[in-house]
């Protein structure tokens, strides 16, 4: 409950209150109207010129190896807690990771699974098993202003919890806003890390889906953008 309260307080302060049913269906730039929603999902419908006008920069940071297709998103520096796994799986392969920057901050982290523009969006939930019953939650806690994407096989590659924590802390300690790292030389398995634009809090991710329901995009929003606009002060309508 505290996670939701923290997020709701931030959204009320910034005028970003919307229901899941209000998430936009983005089919083309013309279909997305910032006056109708405060969500940042419409950033994917912007042209390069519109991104530049809104002071948003796209930076490619590498390709993430997904050996299982099960994705973990978490603050890698939080120890003693489970690292949540998204309930939706993707095909096992390498996928490009990009970050969106605005105002000198990392505004969002993006995994791209296929070409094209999403035709609908869904909130990305995490699944965990408790007593044989699957429980779902949304969002993950950030306490150290850093977040990550990784495949669940990281947990078996480095099965000792303390060793894993030490490795993740070493990578985060050398991080300059964002980057990729391989735990073991010669092994393709890697991890993507990035600063969280507004620091600590609870952050949410979204699946952008194609016409057949296949995932095209996974975006974690760090709440720097407002109405898919990275400019400070007044936002474009």
Residue pairs with C-beta under 8 A, 6 or more apart in sequence:
3 139
3 141
3 202
4 139
4 202
6 201
6 202
7 139
7 201
7 202
7 204
8 17
10 16
10 198
10 201
10 223
11 17
14 223
14 226
15 38
16 38
16 39
16 223
16 226
17 38
18 37
18 38
18 39
20 123
22 37
22 39
23 37
23 39
23 41
23 121
23 122
23 123
23 206
24 31
24 32
24 36
24 37
24 39
24 41
24 42
24 121
25 31
25 119
25 120
25 121
26 32
26 41
26 42
26 44
26 45
26 117
26 118
26 119
26 121
26 208
27 45
27 117
27 119
28 45
28 117
29 45
29 46
29 47
29 50
31 45
32 42
32 45
32 228
34 42
34 227
34 228
34 229
34 235
34 236
34 237
35 237
37 227
38 226
38 227
39 228
40 107
40 108
40 221
40 225
40 226
40 227
40 228
41 118
41 121
41 206
41 208
41 219
41 228
42 227
42 228
43 51
43 56
43 100
43 108
43 225
43 228
44 117
44 118
44 208
44 217
44 219
45 117
46 54
46 56
46 228
51 57
51 58
53 236
54 102
54 228
54 229
54 230
54 231
54 236
55 102
55 103
55 229
55 230
55 231
56 100
56 101
56 102
56 107
56 225
56 228
56 229
56 230
57 100
57 101
57 102
58 98
58 99
58 100
58 101
59 98
59 99
59 100
59 101
59 178
60 96
60 97
60 98
61 97
61 98
61 99
61 178
61 179
61 180
61 192
61 194
62 96
62 97
62 179
62 180
62 190
62 192
63 94
63 95
63 96
63 97
63 180
64 94
64 95
64 96
64 97
64 111
64 149
64 150
64 151
64 180
64 190
64 191
64 192
65 94
65 151
65 188
65 189
65 190
66 90
66 91
66 92
66 93
66 94
66 95
66 151
67 92
67 151
67 153
67 189
68 89
68 92
68 151
68 152
68 153
69 89
69 90
69 91
69 92
69 151
70 85
70 86
70 89
70 151
70 152
71 85
71 86
71 90
71 111
71 149
71 150
71 151
71 152
71 218
72 83
72 84
72 85
72 86
72 148
72 149
72 150
72 151
72 152
72 154
72 155
73 84
73 86
73 124
73 126
73 140
73 147
73 148
73 149
73 205
73 220
74 83
74 84
74 140
74 147
74 148
75 140
75 141
75 142
75 143
75 144
75 146
75 147
75 148
76 83
76 146
76 147
76 148
76 150
76 168
76 169
76 171
76 172
76 191
76 193
77 143
77 144
77 146
77 168
77 169
77 172
78 141
78 143
78 144
79 161
79 165
82 128
83 155
84 126
84 128
84 137
84 140
85 126
85 127
85 128
85 152
86 124
86 125
86 126
86 127
86 205
86 218
87 124
87 125
87 126
87 127
87 136
88 124
88 207
88 215
90 113
90 215
91 113
94 188
95 111
95 112
95 113
96 111
96 112
97 109
97 110
97 111
97 149
97 180
97 192
98 109
98 110
98 112
99 106
99 107
99 108
99 109
99 110
99 177
99 178
99 194
100 106
100 107
100 108
100 109
100 110
100 225
100 230
101 107
101 230
102 197
102 224
102 225
102 230
102 231
103 197
103 224
103 230
103 232
105 195
105 197
105 198
105 222
105 224
106 177
106 178
106 194
106 195
106 196
106 197
106 222
106 224
107 197
107 221
107 222
107 223
107 224
107 225
107 230
108 197
108 219
108 220
108 221
108 222
108 224
108 225
109 147
109 149
109 178
109 192
109 194
109 219
109 220
109 222
110 217
110 218
110 219
110 220
111 149
111 217
111 218
111 219
112 216
112 217
113 214
113 215
113 216
113 217
113 218
114 210
114 214
114 215
114 216
115 216
116 210
116 216
117 208
117 216
118 208
118 209
118 210
118 216
118 217
119 209
119 210
119 211
120 208
120 209
121 206
121 207
121 208
121 209
122 206
122 207
122 209
123 138
123 204
123 205
123 206
123 207
124 138
124 204
124 205
124 206
124 207
124 218
125 136
125 137
125 138
126 136
126 137
126 138
126 140
127 134
127 135
127 136
128 134
128 135
128 137
129 135
138 204
139 202
139 203
139 204
139 205
140 147
140 202
140 203
141 201
141 202
142 196
142 199
142 200
142 201
142 202
142 203
143 200
144 172
144 200
145 195
145 196
145 199
145 200
146 172
146 175
146 193
146 194
146 195
146 196
147 193
147 194
147 195
147 196
147 203
147 220
147 222
148 168
148 191
148 192
148 193
148 194
149 191
149 192
149 220
150 190
150 191
150 192
151 189
153 189
154 164
154 183
154 189
154 191
155 164
157 183
157 184
157 187
157 189
158 164
158 167
158 183
167 183
168 191
171 179
171 181
171 191
171 193
172 193
175 193
175 194
175 195
177 194
177 195
178 192
178 193
178 194
178 195
179 192
179 193
179 194
180 190
180 191
180 192
180 193
181 190
181 191
181 193
182 188
182 189
182 190
183 189
183 190
183 191
196 203
196 222
197 222
197 223
197 224
198 222
198 223
198 224
201 223
203 220
203 221
203 222
203 223
204 220
204 221
205 218
205 219
205 220
205 221
206 218
206 219
206 221
207 215
207 217
207 218
208 215
208 216
208 217
208 218
208 219
209 215
209 216
210 216
224 230
226 235
227 235
227 236
229 235
229 236
